[in-house]
Amino acid sequence: MEYLPVVIDAEYVTDYKIKVTFDNGEKRIADCFKWLNGEVFEPLKDKVYFKKFFVDGWSISWPNGADISPEALYEESQPGSGLNLLLCMNISSKFDFIN
């Protein structure tokens, strides 16, 4: 991988999905559920706590010290523009009463 991604913005979409904006301008949807294994990630299974993520200067982190590398976020996410993003946002808005 020649490109070393840096997260510059992140927004909650739905479930365990986050729209991540990288320093190259790309917006991608990362489904973080697959990374929620191990003791440090256990609190993130609570969606209220999961939503407390923040951009820490290069990636996304949570108050308990959990983070996901920007390389993993970039490589294992889906393009977040166009139909994919609209579908995620549409699904999210229909089920906001559940979250």
Phi, psi and omega in degrees: 000116179278322180282126175257100187290149174228129178281128178248345178201153178208139180225139176292137178250293180191159180047242178248027181261136180232133173274118184249131175254128181259165184293349175269004178094349180290140173247128183225152177259120179254123173268104189276354184305322183296342181263000186274057178240145178098163187302315184293334181268351183305314180299335183288346177291339172280115186299329177298315178289321180306320183291355181274013180296160178210158176278124186257015179112339179210339181209200174248144182222169176235160183303335181276002178098353177293144173208165177235131184298145178297330178295316179295316179301319183287311186290328187251021178249170181252150176309135187254016177251165177072216188299319182302313180293317179298318179297315179297316181290322179295315178297318180299315183293331180287336185243020180302330181293342180277323185290000000 
